[in-house]
Amino acid sequence: MNIRMLCLIPVCSALTAAGALIRIPIAPVPITLQNFFVILTGIILGPKAGAMSQIIYIIIGLAGLPVFSGGGGPSYIFKPTFGYILGFIAASATAGYVMKQKKFNAATVFSASALGMLAIYLIGVPYLALYLYFIMHNTDAVGIALKTGMMLFIPGDLLKCMVIAMIMPRLASLTRLKKR
């Protein structure tokens, strides 16, 4: 890991935090630009450094800084949306891994972005379902989690993937990402 990467990791953590401030509050999971920046982080930094930036983001939030869309602090692990935040680590790593394996073009960036979004859902939706079942005592927890914690957000997340696919090839030429 070089100096450039060590400088980019906290910058990407800060971008994820900034994405939390841009939100549309819809229960139980607010729409934010966090996942947009999480995916960009993985594509720009690669799987290891991308995941590291998200781990730093989570540690900062759990330490009490209000970097999550609903604040911060150690009690945040008991919020229904915390599973999605944990999914940020896997999402950034997944997007970065796909980009390392494939040719750098818009189709690959879209695929990496979509798989990264899927990683968020694969961790966030079960966490939400467990919260609904054990904390809220809802017997249809899985159905509600799928409907309100995933299906509602797929169109917007696919739009975010398309935007990332359009901007990353141009951004890559400016940042020398193609030479990784």
The 8 nearest C-alpha neighbors of each residue, nearest first, counted from 0:
[[1, 4, 2, 5, 3, 48, 47, 6],
 [0, 2, 4, 3, 5, 6, 7, 48],
 [3, 1, 5, 4, 6, 0, 7, 8],
 [2, 4, 6, 1, 5, 7, 0, 8],
 [5, 3, 7, 6, 1, 2, 8, 0],
 [4, 6, 2, 3, 8, 7, 1, 0],
 [5, 7, 3, 4, 8, 2, 9, 10],
 [6, 8, 4, 10, 5, 9, 11, 3],
 [7, 9, 52, 11, 10, 5, 6, 4],
 [10, 8, 12, 11, 7, 13, 52, 6],
 [11, 9, 7, 13, 12, 8, 14, 6],
 [10, 12, 14, 8, 13, 9, 40, 7],
 [13, 11, 9, 52, 56, 15, 10, 14],
 [12, 14, 16, 10, 11, 15, 17, 9],
 [15, 13, 11, 17, 16, 12, 18, 36],
 [14, 16, 18, 33, 12, 36, 13, 17],
 [17, 15, 66, 13, 19, 14, 18, 12],
 [18, 16, 14, 19, 20, 15, 13, 21],
 [17, 19, 33, 32, 15, 16, 20, 21],
 [20, 18, 68, 16, 33, 17, 21, 31],
 [21, 19, 17, 18, 22, 68, 16, 31],
 [20, 22, 18, 19, 31, 32, 17, 23],
 [23, 21, 31, 30, 20, 24, 19, 29],
 [22, 24, 30, 29, 25, 31, 21, 28],
 [25, 23, 29, 22, 30, 26, 28, 27],
 [24, 26, 29, 28, 23, 27, 30, 22],
 [27, 25, 28, 29, 24, 147, 148, 30],
 [26, 28, 25, 29, 147, 148, 79, 80],
 [29, 27, 26, 80, 25, 148, 30, 24],
 [30, 28, 24, 25, 23, 26, 31, 22],
 [31, 29, 23, 22, 24, 28, 25, 32],
 [32, 30, 22, 33, 21, 19, 29, 18],
 [31, 33, 18, 35, 34, 21, 19, 36],
 [34, 32, 18, 15, 19, 36, 35, 31],
 [33, 35, 37, 36, 32, 38, 87, 31],
 [36, 34, 32, 33, 38, 37, 159, 39],
 [35, 37, 39, 33, 15, 38, 34, 40],
 [38, 36, 34, 40, 39, 35, 91, 33],
 [39, 37, 41, 40, 91, 36, 35, 112],
 [40, 38, 36, 42, 41, 37, 43, 35],
 [39, 41, 37, 43, 38, 49, 42, 44],
 [42, 40, 91, 95, 49, 45, 38, 94],
 [41, 43, 95, 39, 40, 45, 94, 44],
 [42, 44, 40, 41, 45, 39, 176, 95],
 [45, 43, 49, 41, 48, 40, 42, 46],
 [44, 46, 95, 41, 49, 42, 48, 43],
 [45, 47, 92, 95, 96, 49, 41, 48],
 [48, 46, 50, 49, 45, 51, 92, 44],
 [47, 49, 51, 50, 44, 46, 45, 52],
 [50, 48, 41, 44, 46, 52, 91, 40],
 [49, 51, 88, 92, 53, 47, 48, 91],
 [50, 52, 48, 54, 49, 53, 47, 55],
 [53, 51, 8, 12, 55, 49, 50, 54],
 [52, 54, 56, 50, 55, 88, 51, 12],
 [53, 55, 51, 57, 56, 52, 58, 50],
 [54, 56, 58, 52, 53, 57, 59, 51],
 [55, 57, 53, 12, 59, 54, 58, 52],
 [58, 56, 60, 54, 59, 55, 61, 53],
 [57, 59, 55, 61, 60, 56, 62, 54],
 [60, 58, 62, 56, 57, 61, 64, 55],
 [61, 59, 71, 57, 64, 62, 66, 63],
 [60, 62, 72, 73, 58, 63, 59, 71],
 [63, 61, 59, 60, 72, 58, 64, 73],
 [72, 64, 62, 71, 61, 60, 65, 73],
 [63, 65, 60, 71, 66, 59, 62, 72],
 [66, 64, 70, 71, 67, 60, 63, 72],
 [65, 67, 16, 60, 64, 70, 71, 68],
 [68, 66, 70, 69, 71, 65, 19, 60],
 [67, 69, 19, 70, 20, 66, 22, 29],
 [70, 68, 67, 71, 65, 66, 19, 75],
 [71, 69, 65, 67, 68, 66, 72, 64],
 [72, 70, 65, 60, 63, 64, 67, 61],
 [63, 71, 73, 61, 62, 74, 75, 60],
 [72, 74, 61, 75, 62, 76, 63, 71],
 [75, 73, 76, 72, 77, 78, 61, 71],
 [74, 76, 77, 78, 73, 72, 71, 81],
 [77, 75, 74, 78, 81, 73, 61, 79],
 [78, 76, 75, 74, 79, 81, 130, 80],
 [77, 79, 75, 80, 76, 81, 74, 130],
 [78, 80, 127, 81, 130, 77, 126, 82],
 [81, 79, 82, 78, 83, 28, 127, 123],
 [80, 82, 84, 83, 76, 78, 79, 85],
 [83, 81, 123, 85, 126, 84, 80, 122],
 [82, 84, 123, 86, 81, 85, 119, 80],
 [83, 85, 81, 86, 87, 82, 80, 57],
 [86, 84, 82, 87, 83, 88, 81, 122],
 [85, 87, 119, 83, 84, 122, 89, 88],
 [88, 86, 90, 84, 85, 89, 119, 91],
 [89, 87, 50, 53, 86, 90, 91, 85],
 [88, 90, 92, 86, 87, 91, 93, 118],
 [91, 89, 115, 87, 118, 93, 92, 88],
 [90, 92, 41, 49, 94, 38, 50, 93],
 [91, 93, 46, 89, 95, 50, 90, 94],
 [94, 92, 90, 96, 95, 115, 91, 89],
 [95, 93, 111, 115, 41, 91, 97, 96],
 [96, 94, 45, 46, 41, 42, 92, 98],
 [95, 97, 93, 46, 99, 98, 94, 92],
 [98, 96, 100, 94, 111, 99, 95, 93],
 [97, 99, 95, 96, 101, 100, 94, 42],
 [100, 98, 96, 97, 101, 95, 45, 102],
 [101, 99, 97, 98, 96, 102, 95, 103],
 [100, 102, 98, 99, 97, 103, 107, 104],
 [101, 103, 104, 107, 100, 98, 99, 177],
 [102, 104, 107, 101, 177, 98, 108, 105],
 [105, 103, 107, 106, 102, 108, 168, 164],
 [104, 106, 164, 108, 107, 109, 165, 168],
 [107, 105, 109, 108, 104, 110, 164, 103],
 [106, 108, 110, 109, 104, 105, 111, 103],
 [107, 109, 105, 164, 111, 106, 110, 112],
 [108, 110, 164, 112, 106, 107, 111, 160],
 [111, 109, 107, 113, 112, 108, 114, 106],
 [110, 112, 94, 108, 114, 97, 109, 113],
 [113, 111, 115, 109, 160, 110, 114, 94],
 [114, 112, 116, 110, 115, 111, 109, 160],
 [115, 113, 117, 111, 116, 112, 110, 118],
 [114, 116, 90, 112, 94, 118, 117, 113],
 [115, 117, 113, 119, 118, 114, 112, 90],
 [116, 118, 114, 120, 115, 119, 121, 113],
 [119, 117, 121, 90, 115, 116, 120, 89],
 [120, 118, 86, 116, 117, 83, 121, 122],
 [119, 121, 123, 117, 122, 124, 118, 116],
 [122, 120, 118, 119, 123, 117, 124, 125],
 [121, 123, 86, 120, 119, 82, 124, 125],
 [124, 122, 83, 82, 120, 126, 125, 119],
 [123, 125, 127, 126, 120, 144, 122, 148],
 [126, 124, 128, 127, 123, 122, 129, 121],
 [127, 125, 82, 129, 123, 124, 128, 130],
 [126, 128, 130, 124, 79, 125, 129, 144],
 [129, 127, 140, 125, 131, 141, 144, 130],
 [130, 128, 132, 126, 131, 127, 133, 125],
 [129, 131, 127, 134, 128, 133, 132, 79],
 [132, 130, 135, 128, 140, 129, 137, 134],
 [131, 133, 136, 137, 129, 140, 130, 135],
 [132, 134, 136, 130, 129, 131, 135, 137],
 [135, 133, 130, 136, 131, 132, 129, 137],
 [134, 136, 131, 137, 132, 133, 130, 140],
 [137, 135, 132, 133, 134, 131, 138, 140],
 [136, 138, 132, 140, 135, 139, 131, 133],
 [137, 139, 140, 132, 136, 131, 141, 135],
 [140, 138, 142, 137, 141, 143, 132, 131],
 [139, 141, 128, 143, 131, 132, 137, 138],
 [142, 140, 144, 128, 143, 139, 145, 125],
 [143, 141, 145, 144, 139, 140, 146, 128],
 [142, 144, 146, 140, 145, 141, 147, 139],
 [145, 143, 148, 141, 128, 147, 142, 146],
 [146, 144, 149, 142, 148, 143, 147, 141],
 [145, 147, 150, 143, 144, 148, 149, 142],
 [148, 146, 144, 151, 143, 149, 145, 150],
 [147, 149, 144, 145, 146, 124, 28, 150],
 [148, 150, 145, 152, 151, 147, 146, 153],
 [151, 149, 146, 152, 153, 145, 147, 148],
 [150, 152, 149, 147, 153, 146, 148, 154],
 [151, 153, 149, 150, 155, 154, 156, 148],
 [152, 154, 156, 150, 155, 151, 157, 149],
 [155, 153, 157, 156, 152, 158, 151, 150],
 [156, 154, 158, 157, 152, 153, 159, 151],
 [155, 157, 159, 153, 158, 154, 152, 160],
 [158, 156, 160, 154, 159, 155, 153, 161],
 [157, 159, 155, 161, 156, 160, 154, 162],
 [158, 160, 156, 162, 157, 161, 163, 35],
 [161, 159, 157, 163, 112, 158, 162, 109],
 [162, 160, 164, 158, 159, 163, 109, 165],
 [161, 163, 165, 159, 164, 160, 166, 158],
 [162, 164, 160, 166, 165, 161, 167, 159],
 [165, 163, 105, 109, 161, 108, 162, 167],
 [164, 166, 162, 163, 167, 161, 105, 168],
 [165, 167, 163, 169, 164, 168, 170, 162],
 [166, 168, 170, 169, 164, 171, 163, 165],
 [169, 167, 171, 170, 166, 104, 105, 172],
 [170, 168, 167, 171, 172, 166, 173, 165],
 [169, 171, 167, 173, 172, 168, 166, 174],
 [172, 170, 176, 168, 174, 173, 169, 175],
 [171, 173, 170, 169, 175, 174, 168, 176],
 [174, 172, 170, 171, 175, 169, 176, 168],
 [173, 175, 171, 176, 172, 170, 177, 43],
 [174, 176, 177, 172, 171, 178, 173, 179],
 [177, 175, 171, 178, 174, 179, 43, 172],
 [176, 178, 175, 179, 171, 103, 172, 174],
 [177, 179, 176, 175, 171, 174, 172, 103],
 [178, 176, 177, 175, 99, 45, 44, 43]]
